[in-house]
Amino acid sequence: MHGWRSHEGLARSCYPAWEVAAPSFSADEAASDRFLVVGIAIGLIASCITFYTISKFGRRQLILFSMTIITIVWIGIGISGAWQATDGAMW
C-alpha cells in the first residue's frame, strides 16, 4: 500500500473535470463547479439504477447487450469514416 493518491477514488472528484481544465478554463469559474456537481449526480443516479438492472437482468446479459450495442456503434463509425467528406461543413 502506497498511501492515498490524488488520482484515485473520491479524491479525484474534488478537482475540476479534465474536460473543463483542458481548454484553459480557470478552476474557480462557476462552470467547473457545475460540471463537478452534475457529474457526481449522474454517477449517483447511475449507481442506483445499476442495482435494479443487475438484479432484474443479470450481469452477463447486461454485458452482452452493451457490448453488442457498442460494437454496432463502432462499426457504424468505421463505415461512415470510410468515405471522403463532402464540401459542406468541413470544420
WOHU-V415177 format. One record per residue. N is the residue number from 1. RES is the residue in three letters. PSI is psi in whole degrees, 0 to 359 (none if undefined). D_CENTER is the distance of its C-alpha to the mean C-alpha in whole Angstrom. Layout:
n=N res=RES psi=PSI d_center=D_CENTER
n=N res=RES psi=PSI d_center=D_CENTER
This chain:
n=1 res=MET psi=126 d_center=28
n=2 res=HIS psi=15 d_center=28
n=3 res=GLY psi=182 d_center=27
n=4 res=TRP psi=126 d_center=24
n=5 res=ARG psi=144 d_center=22
n=6 res=SER psi=346 d_center=20
n=7 res=HIS psi=9 d_center=17
n=8 res=GLU psi=143 d_center=16
n=9 res=GLY psi=219 d_center=15
n=10 res=LEU psi=338 d_center=16
n=11 res=ALA psi=326 d_center=18
n=12 res=ARG psi=331 d_center=15
n=13 res=SER psi=350 d_center=14
n=14 res=CYS psi=350 d_center=17
n=15 res=TYR psi=157 d_center=16
n=16 res=PRO psi=151 d_center=15
n=17 res=ALA psi=150 d_center=11
n=18 res=TRP psi=323 d_center=12
n=19 res=GLU psi=333 d_center=11
n=20 res=VAL psi=321 d_center=14
n=21 res=ALA psi=330 d_center=16
n=22 res=ALA psi=318 d_center=16
n=23 res=PRO psi=17 d_center=18
n=24 res=SER psi=31 d_center=20
n=25 res=PHE psi=143 d_center=20
n=26 res=SER psi=148 d_center=22
n=27 res=ALA psi=339 d_center=20
n=28 res=ASP psi=5 d_center=23
n=29 res=GLU psi=152 d_center=22
n=30 res=ALA psi=333 d_center=21
n=31 res=ALA psi=321 d_center=18
n=32 res=SER psi=324 d_center=16
n=33 res=ASP psi=321 d_center=17
n=34 res=ARG psi=317 d_center=16
n=35 res=PHE psi=319 d_center=12
n=36 res=LEU psi=312 d_center=13
n=37 res=VAL psi=317 d_center=14
n=38 res=VAL psi=319 d_center=12
n=39 res=GLY psi=317 d_center=9
n=40 res=ILE psi=320 d_center=12
n=41 res=ALA psi=317 d_center=13
n=42 res=ILE psi=319 d_center=10
n=43 res=GLY psi=320 d_center=10
n=44 res=LEU psi=315 d_center=13
n=45 res=ILE psi=316 d_center=14
n=46 res=ALA psi=323 d_center=11
n=47 res=SER psi=320 d_center=14
n=48 res=CYS psi=319 d_center=17
n=49 res=ILE psi=326 d_center=16
n=50 res=THR psi=321 d_center=15
n=51 res=PHE psi=317 d_center=19
n=52 res=TYR psi=311 d_center=20
n=53 res=THR psi=323 d_center=19
n=54 res=ILE psi=320 d_center=20
n=55 res=SER psi=330 d_center=23
n=56 res=LYS psi=314 d_center=24
n=57 res=PHE psi=334 d_center=23
n=58 res=GLY psi=150 d_center=22
n=59 res=ARG psi=317 d_center=20
n=60 res=ARG psi=315 d_center=21
n=61 res=GLN psi=321 d_center=21
n=62 res=LEU psi=319 d_center=18
n=63 res=ILE psi=314 d_center=17
n=64 res=LEU psi=319 d_center=19
n=65 res=PHE psi=312 d_center=18
n=66 res=SER psi=324 d_center=15
n=67 res=MET psi=325 d_center=16
n=68 res=THR psi=314 d_center=18
n=69 res=ILE psi=313 d_center=16
n=70 res=ILE psi=330 d_center=14
n=71 res=THR psi=318 d_center=17
n=72 res=ILE psi=319 d_center=18
n=73 res=VAL psi=313 d_center=16
n=74 res=TRP psi=324 d_center=16
n=75 res=ILE psi=318 d_center=20
n=76 res=GLY psi=320 d_center=20
n=77 res=ILE psi=318 d_center=18
n=78 res=GLY psi=319 d_center=21
n=79 res=ILE psi=317 d_center=23
n=80 res=SER psi=335 d_center=23
n=81 res=GLY psi=358 d_center=23
n=82 res=ALA psi=339 d_center=26
n=83 res=TRP psi=156 d_center=28
n=84 res=GLN psi=144 d_center=29
n=85 res=ALA psi=152 d_center=28
n=86 res=THR psi=180 d_center=30
n=87 res=ASP psi=349 d_center=32
n=88 res=GLY psi=140 d_center=30
n=89 res=ALA psi=54 d_center=27
n=90 res=MET psi=98 d_center=26
n=91 res=TRP psi=none d_center=24
